[in-house]
């Protein structure tokens, strides 16, 4: 079986982002949605307008987001749109808070933890998706890249609560006191990401995966008190396989010569972050073996 290709460029510019997207060789059809994290108010690592704006405009894309389950400035559509505007996203595209008017269930096939996934209602409106992730650490998941952006990111507010509680509750209040093992949460994220992938295939939609590995903090862009970067920028990864793309991002951290990587590795492994990769592979979401192509 042919290994999925992962393209990589060290250069992190608007031009190189367009170039690596074009290397994928895919022509996105219809209405294009670009799933990014707009970043919690107070965070600083989110992908900036001058970097991603030209690609989004070239594809006439719409920025896609869903409300957060945690209390903050993005747990309702009105405040979320305000933060998106403050962070520059409305300067180059429309921003669609996909669960502003509700959500819908999609099936999780053969899940150990989740019976279904709840995603933003407006996700139905898009024919093609760019899963455009910012690679960084994460307090709960260990790291965030394409798999997290596809699971937690596309889930509605209630869907996020359902994933965080490993299928026990849809309540954004009760999910934080739900008892479960950390590995159950990591596997629940993989199951939700697979559900979205299945939905895309079953409805003849398209998706491509890009991760920008810059501003590498141990904290996520959802953290209002996000720490400063702990290591050098790595580059941009792109693939048609989300598991391969996340694996390549993790591999690049592990082989890096910057001593600051140790802090990020510690965060990732404390939360069992790397365990999402073999589990996602075991449920058929993608491959941890890949062909690495530098452009």
VOBA-1610 file (N, C-alpha, C; in pm, whole numbers, padded with zeros to 5 digits, always signed):
BEGIN
Unk+00085-00120+00000Unk+00000+00000+00000Unk+00088+00125+00000Unk+00054+00219-00085Unk+00136+00340-00099Unk+00126+00427+00026Unk+00239+00476+00071Unk+00239+00564+00189Unk+00183+00701+00151Unk+00108+00764+00242Unk+00062+00900+00214Unk+00180+00997+00208Unk+00167+01096+00126Unk+00273+01197+00112Unk+00251+01310+00214Unk+00358+01351+00277Unk+00357+01471+00361Unk+00457+01569+00302Unk+00408+01684+00261Unk+00493+01789+00206Unk+00535+01882+00320Unk+00658+01933+00308Unk+00710+02021+00414Unk+00794+02132+00353Unk+00777+02249+00409Unk+00866+02360+00376Unk+00908+02429+00505Unk+01034+02464+00511Unk+01085+02534+00630Unk+01035+02677+00633Unk+01011+02732+00515Unk+00973+02873+00503Unk+00828+02893+00547Unk+00806+02987+00636Unk+00670+03017+00683Unk+00632+03158+00638Unk+00576+03164+00518Unk+00530+03290+00460Unk+00396+03265+00391Unk+00329+03373+00356Unk+00203+03359+00282Unk+00227+03289+00149Unk+00341+03319+00086Unk+00373+03260-00044Unk+00400+03109-00030Unk+00473+03070+00074Unk+00505+02928+00091Unk+00381+02849+00132Unk+00288+02915+00200Unk+00162+02848+00237Unk+00081+02816+00111Unk+00076+02910+00019Unk+00008+02885-00109Unk+00080+02776-00188Unk+00213+02782-00188Unk+00294+02686-00263Unk+00273+02543-00210Unk+00268+02527-00078Unk+00253+02392-00022Unk+00111+02340-00042Unk+00013+02430-00040Unk-00125+02389-00074Unk-00128+02339-00218Unk-00064+02411-00309Unk-00064+02372-00451Unk+00010+02240-00473Unk+00109+02210-00388Unk+00184+02085-00399Unk+00094+01963-00377Unk-00015+01982-00305Unk-00108+01871-00280Unk-00179+01825-00407Unk-00184+01912-00508Unk-00240+01874-00637Unk-00390+01855-00638Unk-00459+01924-00548Unk-00604+01909-00537Unk-00673+02039-00578Unk-00776+02027-00659Unk-00858+02143-00691Unk-00985+02136-00606Unk-00997+02225-00511Unk-01112+02222-00421Unk-01236+02272-00496Unk-01345+02199-00477Unk-01468+02231-00551Unk-01565+02308-00462Unk-01655+02381-00528Unk-01768+02443-00457Unk-01729+02543-00350Unk-01810+02546-00246Unk-01791+02641-00135Unk-01682+02588-00043Unk-01579+02670-00020Unk-01461+02628+00056Unk-01464+02687+00196Unk-01450+02601+00296Unk-01439+02645+00435Unk-01298+02619+00485Unk-01244+02713+00561Unk-01108+02700+00616Unk-01120+02694+00767Unk-01099+02575+00825Unk-01113+02559+00970Unk-00983+02597+01039Unk-00988+02707+01112Unk-00874+02752+01193Unk-00923+02779+01334Unk-00828+02794+01425Unk-00862+02846+01558Unk-00845+02997+01553Unk-00952+03068+01588Unk-00942+03215+01591Unk-00868+03264+01715Unk-00840+03175+01810Unk-00761+03212+01928Unk-00844+03279+02035Unk-00829+03235+02159Unk-00898+03298+02271Unk-00847+03441+02290Unk-00933+03529+02338Unk-00892+03666+02367Unk-00777+03661+02469Unk-00666+03722+02436Unk-00549+03718+02524Unk-00441+03624+02475Unk-00476+03531+02386Unk-00374+03440+02331Unk-00295+03514+02223Unk-00184+03456+02182Unk-00100+03525+02084Unk-00047+03436+01972Unk-00062+03305+01984Unk-00001+03214+01887Unk-00086+03181+01766Unk-00214+03222+01765Unk-00304+03188+01655Unk-00246+03234+01521Unk-00288+03168+01413Unk-00238+03200+01280Unk-00285+03339+01237Unk-00192+03422+01192Unk-00219+03563+01168Unk-00271+03589+01027Unk-00343+03700+01016Unk-00408+03738+00890Unk-00309+03751+00774Unk-00194+03811+00799Unk-00100+03832+00689Unk-00040+03702+00638Unk-00041+03598+00720Unk+00011+03468+00678Unk-00093+03387+00601Unk-00214+03377+00654Unk-00314+03287+00593Unk-00412+03359+00501Unk-00421+03491+00513Unk-00519+03567+00434Unk-00507+03546+00284Unk-00386+03555+00226Unk-00374+03539+00080Unk-00424+03404+00029Unk-00397+03294+00102Unk-00447+03163+00059Unk-00599+03157+00069Unk-00653+03207+00179Unk-00798+03203+00199Unk-00868+03285+00090Unk-00813+03402+00058Unk-00873+03487-00046Unk-00861+03423-00184Unk-00748+03359-00209Unk-00726+03292-00339Unk-00833+03185-00363Unk-00875+03119-00256Unk-00975+03012-00267Unk-01116+03061-00239Unk-01131+03191-00219Unk-01260+03250-00183Unk-01321+03175-00064Unk-01235+03147+00035Unk-01276+03066+00148Unk-01344+03143+00258Unk-01417+03071+00341Unk-01481+03124+00462Unk-01411+03064+00583Unk-01381+03148+00682Unk-01319+03099+00805Unk-01426+03027+00888Unk-01396+02904+00930Unk-01491+02822+01007Unk-01445+02807+01151Unk-01540+02822+01243Unk-01515+02801+01385Unk-01641+02748+01452Unk-01626+02698+01574Unk-01739+02662+01659Unk-01712+02716+01799Unk-01818+02737+01874Unk-01804+02794+02008Unk-01736+02698+02104Unk-01673+02755+02207Unk-01598+02675+02303Unk-01690+02620+02412Unk-01647+02511+02473Unk-01722+02454+02586Unk-01681+02521+02717Unk-01559+02572+02722Unk-01512+02636+02845Unk-01561+02781+02853Unk-01571+02837+02973Unk-01609+02978+02987Unk-01499+03067+02930Unk-01537+03168+02858Unk-01439+03258+02798Unk-01507+03352+02703Unk-01430+03411+02611Unk-01484+03509+02518Unk-01525+03448+02385Unk-01527+03314+02377Unk-01567+03251+02251Unk-01671+03142+02273Unk-01746+03147+02382Unk-01845+03041+02407Unk-01985+03079+02360Unk-01996+03192+02290Unk-02121+03229+02222Unk-02084+03303+02094Unk-02172+03298+01996Unk-02138+03346+01862Unk-02107+03495+01857Unk-02182+03575+01932Unk-02162+03720+01928Unk-02022+03757+01977Unk-01984+03707+02093Unk-01851+03737+02147Unk-01741+03674+02064Unk-01768+03553+02014Unk-01669+03483+01933Unk-01636+03563+01807Unk-01738+03615+01742Unk-01716+03696+01621Unk-01637+03823+01653Unk-01660+03878+01770Unk-01587+03998+01810Unk-01437+03968+01826Unk-01407+03854+01890Unk-01266+03814+01906Unk-01204+03786+01769Unk-01279+03718+01681Unk-01228+03689+01546Unk-01195+03819+01473Unk-01279+03920+01493Unk-01254+04051+01431Unk-01129+04116+01492Unk-01118+04112+01624Unk-01001+04170+01692Unk-00872+04102+01649Unk-00881+03972+01617Unk-00762+03897+01576Unk-00738+03902+01425Unk-00816+03981+01354Unk-00787+04009+01213Unk-00852+03918+01111Unk-00931+03820+01154Unk-00985+03724+01058Unk-01091+03784+00967Unk-01170+03877+01018Unk-01275+03936+00934Unk-01219+04036+00832Unk-01089+04064+00841Unk-01028+04158+00747Unk-01007+04097+00609Unk-01012+03964+00601Unk-00986+03900+00471Unk-01090+03795+00433Unk-01184+03764+00521Unk-01284+03660+00488Unk-01406+03674+00578Unk-01514+03611+00535Unk-01629+03595+00624Unk-01591+03493+00731Unk-01647+03510+00850Unk-01625+03413+00958Unk-01760+03350+00991Unk-01764+03218+00986Unk-01887+03142+01013Unk-01869+03066+01144Unk-01942+03108+01248Unk-01946+03032+01372Unk-02050+02923+01349Unk-02004+02804+01315Unk-02091+02703+01255Unk-02203+02654+01346Unk-02185+02664+01479Unk-02291+02618+01569Unk-02371+02733+01627Unk-02365+02850+01562Unk-02439+02966+01612Unk-02589+02936+01620Unk-02639+02854+01527Unk-02782+02822+01526Unk-02807+02674+01551Unk-02707+02605+01608Unk-02730+02465+01643Unk-02624+02372+01587Unk-02653+02243+01601Unk-02558+02141+01559Unk-02635+02019+01508Unk-02562+01920+01462Unk-02626+01796+01419Unk-02534+01678+01450Unk-02596+01561+01462Unk-02522+01440+01497Unk-02471+01370+01373Unk-02347+01323+01383Unk-02295+01232+01282Unk-02248+01106+01354Unk-02255+00990+01289Unk-02222+00865+01359Unk-02073+00847+01383Unk-02041+00784+01495Unk-01907+00733+01520Unk-01914+00582+01501Unk-01839+00532+01405Unk-01842+00388+01375Unk-01740+00314+01461Unk-01785+00213+01531Unk-01697+00126+01611Unk-01615+00201+01716Unk-01673+00305+01776Unk-01603+00380+01879Unk-01605+00309+02014Unk-01496+00320+02088Unk-01491+00264+02224Unk-01556+00359+02325Unk-01558+00489+02292Unk-01601+00589+02389Unk-01723+00670+02342Unk-01723+00709+02215Unk-01829+00795+02162Unk-01927+00715+02076Unk-02054+00748+02091Unk-02157+00686+02006Unk-02185+00772+01883Unk-02156+00900+01894Unk-02181+00995+01786Unk-02091+01115+01807Unk-02094+01207+01711Unk-02023+01335+01723Unk-02125+01444+01694Unk-02111+01556+01760Unk-02200+01672+01737Unk-02119+01783+01675Unk-02152+01820+01552Unk-02074+01924+01483Unk-02165+02041+01444Unk-02099+02154+01419Unk-02173+02277+01389Unk-02266+02260+01268Unk-02388+02308+01282Unk-02492+02294+01179Unk-02444+02341+01041Unk-02371+02451+01038Unk-02333+02510+00909Unk-02224+02433+00836Unk-02166+02332+00900Unk-02066+02250+00831Unk-02126+02187+00705Unk-02257+02165+00709Unk-02327+02107+00593Unk-02314+02193+00468Unk-02289+02322+00486Unk-02293+02417+00374Unk-02167+02419+00288Unk-02065+02344+00328Unk-01936+02353+00260Unk-01906+02225+00182Unk-01855+02245+00060Unk-01821+02132-00026Unk-01677+02086-00004Unk-01591+02179+00034Unk-01449+02151+00053Unk-01398+02218+00180Unk-01307+02151+00247Unk-01254+02201+00374Unk-01102+02201+00369Unk-01043+02309+00417Unk-00900+02308+00450Unk-00892+02305+00602Unk-00837+02197+00654Unk-00810+02186+00798Unk-00674+02253+00817Unk-00678+02381+00854Unk-00558+02464+00865Unk-00526+02483+01013Unk-00434+02403+01062Unk-00406+02399+01205Unk-00280+02476+01240Unk-00277+02526+01362Unk-00153+02578+01420Unk-00097+02471+01512Unk+00020+02420+01479Unk+00083+02318+01562Unk+00144+02379+01687Unk+00109+02323+01803Unk+00160+02375+01931Unk+00127+02274+02040Unk+00166+02304+02162Unk+00128+02218+02273Unk-00016+02241+02313Unk-00062+02163+02412Unk-00198+02179+02460Unk-00209+02125+02602Unk-00273+02202+02690Unk-00279+02165+02831Unk-00352+02033+02854Unk-00454+02005+02774Unk-00534+01884+02795Unk-00498+01772+02698Unk-00474+01806+02572Unk-00448+01705+02471Unk-00301+01677+02446Unk-00211+01752+02511Unk-00068+01734+02489Unk-00017+01818+02374Unk-00081+01803+02258Unk-00050+01889+02143Unk-00176+01909+02061Unk-00174+02013+01983Unk-00285+02039+01892Unk-00232+02058+01751Unk-00291+01986+01656Unk-00261+02005+01514Unk-00388+01964+01437Unk-00374+01887+01328Unk-00492+01858+01245Unk-00597+01771+01314Unk-00555+01670+01389Unk-00654+01581+01452Unk-00738+01657+01554Unk-00674+01740+01634Unk-00750+01818+01732Unk-00840+01920+01661Unk-00787+01982+01556Unk-00864+02082+01482Unk-00988+02021+01417Unk-00980+01891+01387Unk-01092+01821+01323Unk-01190+01764+01425Unk-01144+01737+01546Unk-01232+01677+01647Unk-01293+01787+01734Unk-01216+01841+01825Unk-01263+01950+01911Unk-01302+02071+01828Unk-01225+02101+01724Unk-01245+02223+01647Unk-01375+02229+01569Unk-01417+02117+01511Unk-01538+02115+01428Unk-01661+02079+01513Unk-01636+02024+01632Unk-01747+01994+01723Unk-01813+02123+01772Unk-01945+02116+01788Unk-02019+02228+01846Unk-01984+02242+01994Unk-02041+02343+02057Unk-02015+02361+02200Unk-02054+02235+02278Unk-02173+02182+02251Unk-02216+02058+02317Unk-02131+01940+02273Unk-02090+01941+02146Unk-02005+01834+02095Unk-01869+01832+02163Unk-01814+01950+02188Unk-01688+01958+02261Unk-01703+01898+02401Unk-01814+01929+02467Unk-01839+01875+02601Unk-01850+01723+02595Unk-01913+01672+02491Unk-01930+01527+02474Unk-01795+01457+02455Unk-01707+01519+02375Unk-01574+01461+02354Unk-01491+01470+02482Unk-01493+01586+02547Unk-01413+01605+02669Unk-01456+01511+02781Unk-01583+01473+02782Unk-01632+01381+02886Unk-01628+01236+02840Unk-01570+01214+02722Unk-01557+01078+02666Unk-01693+01011+02649Unk-01793+01091+02608Unk-01924+01035+02576Unk-02021+01030+02693Unk-01989+01097+02803Unk-02075+01089+02922Unk-02180+01200+02929Unk-02149+01318+02875Unk-02244+01429+02885Unk-02222+01529+02771Unk-02330+01598+02733Unk-02321+01708+02637Unk-02321+01843+02709Unk-02318+01842+02840Unk-02325+01965+02917Unk-02188+02032+02928Unk-02176+02158+02880Unk-02049+02230+02893Unk-02011+02260+03038Unk-02103+02241+03130Unk-02071+02257+03273Unk-02026+02125+03333Unk-02104+02019+03309Unk-02076+01890+03371Unk-01954+01819+03311Unk-01918+01853+03188Unk-01809+01779+03123Unk-01677+01797+03197Unk-01659+01910+03264Unk-01531+01937+03330Unk-01517+01862+03462Unk-01625+01810+03515Unk-01616+01731+03639Unk-01637+01582+03612Unk-01652+01548+03486Unk-01668+01407+03449Unk-01538+01331+03477Unk-01550+01210+03528Unk-01433+01129+03562Unk-01400+01032+03448Unk-01277+01036+03405Unk-01232+00941+03303Unk-01080+00940+03303Unk-01022+00838+03243Unk-00877+00831+03228Unk-00833+00920+03112Unk-00712+00973+03120Unk-00661+01062+03016Unk-00659+00994+02879Unk-00623+00868+02876Unk-00618+00798+02748Unk-00755+00792+02682Unk-00861+00788+02763Unk-00997+00784+02708Unk-01028+00914+02632Unk-00981+01026+02686Unk-01002+01155+02619Unk-00924+01161+02488Unk-00799+01116+02491Unk-00717+01117+02370Unk-00782+01031+02261Unk-00831+00914+02300Unk-00897+00826+02202Unk-01030+00883+02156Unk-01101+00954+02244Unk-01228+01017+02205Unk-01206+01123+02098Unk-01096+01198+02109Unk-01065+01297+02005Unk-01043+01229+01870Unk-00971+01118+01871Unk-00947+01044+01746Unk-01079+00995+01686Unk-01169+00945+01771Unk-01298+00894+01723Unk-01382+01006+01660Unk-01379+01124+01722Unk-01453+01238+01667Unk-01393+01283+01534Unk-01261+01285+01526Unk-01195+01323+01400Unk-01229+01224+01288Unk-01235+01095+01323Unk-01270+00992+01224Unk-01415+01008+01180Unk-01503+01045+01272Unk-01645+01067+01237Unk-01658+01178+01133Unk-01582+01285+01151Unk-01585+01396+01055Unk-01531+01350+00920Unk-01422+01275+00922Unk-01364+01223+00798Unk-01464+01133+00725Unk-01533+01047+00799Unk-01634+00959+00739Unk-01748+01039+00679Unk-01793+01141+00752Unk-01902+01226+00703Unk-01862+01294+00571Unk-01738+01341+00565Unk-01689+01408+00444Unk-01690+01311+00325Unk-01640+01190+00348Unk-01638+01089+00240Unk-01778+01050+00198Unk-01864+01025+00296Unk-02000+00978+00267Unk-02084+01083+00195Unk-02047+01210+00208Unk-02124+01318+00145Unk-02050+01382+00028Unk-01949+01310-00023Unk-01877+01352-00143Unk-01818+01493-00130Unk-01769+01522-00011Unk-01699+01648+00012Unk-01548+01622+00006Unk-01469+01728+00015Unk-01323+01715+00010Unk-01262+01776+00135Unk-01141+01728+00171Unk-01067+01791+00280Unk-00918+01774+00257Unk-00842+01879+00288Unk-00696+01872+00286Unk-00644+01923+00420Unk-00521+01885+00453Unk-00467+01911+00587Unk-00336+01990+00579Unk-00332+02102+00651Unk-00211+02184+00659Unk-00187+02221+00805Unk-00063+02207+00851Unk-00026+02251+00985Unk+00091+02348+00976Unk+00073+02464+01036Unk+00180+02564+01046Unk+00243+02549+01184Unk+00370+02511+01186Unk+00440+02488+01314Unk+00529+02609+01345Unk+00464+02713+01396Unk+00538+02832+01440Unk+00486+02873+01578Unk+00555+02968+01641Unk+00514+03014+01775Unk+00482+02895+01865Unk+00578+02805+01879Unk+00555+02675+01945Unk+00557+02689+02098Unk+00442+02723+02150Unk+00421+02731+02294Unk+00378+02594+02346Unk+00393+02571+02476Unk+00338+02448+02534Unk+00187+02460+02551Unk+00135+02582+02535Unk-00008+02609+02553Unk-00078+02624+02419Unk-00207+02598+02421Unk-00290+02612+02302Unk-00332+02757+02280Unk-00377+02786+02158Unk-00431+02919+02127Unk-00564+02944+02198Unk-00621+02839+02258Unk-00745+02856+02335Unk-00716+02906+02476Unk-00588+02922+02510Unk-00548+02966+02644Unk-00528+03117+02644Unk-00610+03186+02723Unk-00601+03333+02730Unk-00467+03380+02788Unk-00399+03290+02857Unk-00268+03324+02917Unk-00158+03239+02854Unk-00169+03220+02723Unk-00076+03136+02649Unk+00069+03180+02671Unk+00154+03082+02702Unk+00295+03112+02724Unk+00368+03145+02595Unk+00488+03198+02609Unk+00570+03231+02493Unk+00621+03104+02426Unk+00663+03113+02300Unk+00722+02996+02233Unk+00843+02943+02311Unk+00858+02810+02309Unk+00969+02748+02383Unk+01078+02697+02289Unk+01051+02697+02158Unk+01152+02649+02063Unk+01134+02720+01929Unk+01228+02696+01840Unk+01226+02761+01709Unk+01109+02713+01623Unk+01072+02795+01525Unk+00971+02755+01428Unk+01023+02636+01347Unk+00930+02548+01305Unk+00971+02427+01232Unk+00938+02436+01084Unk+00821+02492+01049Unk+00783+02500+00909Unk+00636+02469+00888Unk+00600+02436+00764Unk+00461+02406+00729Unk+00454+02265+00672Unk+00356+02188+00719Unk+00332+02051+00675Unk+00198+02045+00601Unk+00189+01964+00496Unk+00062+01948+00424Unk+00047+01805+00374Unk-00074+01755+00381Unk-00101+01616+00340Unk-00249+01598+00313Unk-00282+01486+00251Unk-00423+01445+00238Unk-00460+01349+00351Unk-00365+01322+00440Unk-00383+01226+00549Unk-00357+01297+00683Unk-00458+01310+00769Unk-00440+01386+00893Unk-00347+01317+00993Unk-00348+01185+00995Unk-00261+01112+01088Unk-00115+01128+01045Unk-00089+01113+00916Unk+00046+01131+00865Unk+00097+01272+00891Unk+00010+01370+00871Unk+00053+01509+00889Unk+00085+01539+01036Unk+00001+01488+01128Unk+00028+01506+01270Unk+00153+01429+01313Unk+00171+01309+01258Unk+00290+01228+01291Unk+00417+01300+01246Unk+00413+01358+01127Unk+00530+01431+01075Unk+00562+01552+01163Unk+00459+01620+01210Unk+00479+01734+01300Unk+00545+01689+01430Unk+00494+01580+01488Unk+00552+01527+01612Unk+00696+01479+01589Unk+00719+01408+01479Unk+00855+01360+01448Unk+00952+01477+01436Unk+00906+01586+01377Unk+00992+01703+01359Unk+01032+01767+01492Unk+00941+01761+01589Unk+00976+01810+01723Unk+01081+01720+01786Unk+01059+01588+01776Unk+01148+01491+01843Unk+01290+01493+01787Unk+01306+01519+01657Unk+01441+01518+01598Unk+01505+01657+01598Unk+01432+01758+01642Unk+01484+01894+01640Unk+01604+01907+01733Unk+01695+01997+01698Unk+01815+02017+01781Unk+01800+02130+01882Unk+01688+02202+01877Unk+01665+02310+01972Unk+01639+02251+02112Unk+01719+02287+02214Unk+01698+02231+02348Unk+01562+02266+02407Unk+01498+02372+02357Unk+01366+02410+02405Unk+01259+02306+02376Unk+01291+02212+02285Unk+01194+02108+02251Unk+01161+02022+02372Unk+01253+02013+02469Unk+01231+01925+02584Unk+01108+01966+02663Unk+01086+02096+02673Unk+00969+02145+02745Unk+00840+02107+02673Unk+00843+02117+02541Unk+00725+02081+02461Unk+00702+01929+02464Unk+00808+01852+02453Unk+00797+01705+02462Unk+00738+01663+02596Unk+00783+01729+02702Unk+00734+01697+02836Unk+00584+01722+02845Unk+00537+01834+02790Unk+00395+01866+02790Unk+00316+01761+02710Unk+00367+01727+02593Unk+00297+01632+02507Unk+00284+01496+02575Unk+00393+01447+02631Unk+00391+01312+02689Unk+00321+01308+02825Unk+00322+01419+02898Unk+00249+01423+03025Unk+00101+01395+03002Unk+00050+01442+02890Unk-00092+01426+02856Unk-00118+01308+02761Unk-00018+01226+02740Unk-00030+01110+02650Unk-00067+01152+02508Unk-00021+01271+02469Unk-00062+01328+02341Unk-00031+01242+02220Unk+00086+01177+02221Unk+00125+01098+02104Unk+00039+00974+02085Unk-00033+00934+02189Unk-00116+00812+02180Unk-00231+00828+02082Unk-00264+00951+02046Unk-00373+00970+01949Unk-00336+00913+01813Unk-00206+00909+01783Unk-00163+00871+01648Unk-00183+00722+01619Unk-00130+00631+01702Unk-00157+00488+01673Unk-00305+00452+01687Unk-00376+00519+01779Unk-00519+00487+01793Unk-00596+00533+01668Unk-00566+00653+01620Unk-00631+00702+01499Unk-00602+00611+01381Unk-00480+00560+01373Unk-00444+00466+01268Unk-00522+00336+01283Unk-00539+00289+01406Unk-00607+00161+01430Unk-00754+00165+01393Unk-00815+00284+01396Unk-00957+00295+01360Unk-00977+00339+01215Unk-00866+00345+01140Unk-00876+00366+00995Unk-00878+00511+00951Unk-00829+00602+01035Unk-00832+00744+00998Unk-00715+00781+00909Unk-00605+00709+00919Unk-00488+00743+00838Unk-00369+00658+00878Unk-00253+00699+00833Unk-00132+00620+00852Unk-00023+00697+00926Unk+00046+00629+01017Unk+00160+00691+01085Unk+00288+00677+01002Unk+00284+00598+00896Unk+00397+00588+00801Unk+00370+00678+00682Unk+00469+00752+00643Unk+00446+00850+00537Unk+00572+00871+00455Unk+00552+00927+00337Unk+00664+00969+00251Unk+00682+01119+00272Unk+00802+01158+00312Unk+00829+01299+00345Unk+00892+01368+00225Unk+00830+01476+00181Unk+00875+01547+00061Unk+00899+01694+00095Unk+01025+01736+00087Unk+01057+01876+00112Unk+01037+01957-00015Unk+00973+02071-00001Unk+00955+02157-00120Unk+01023+02292-00096
//
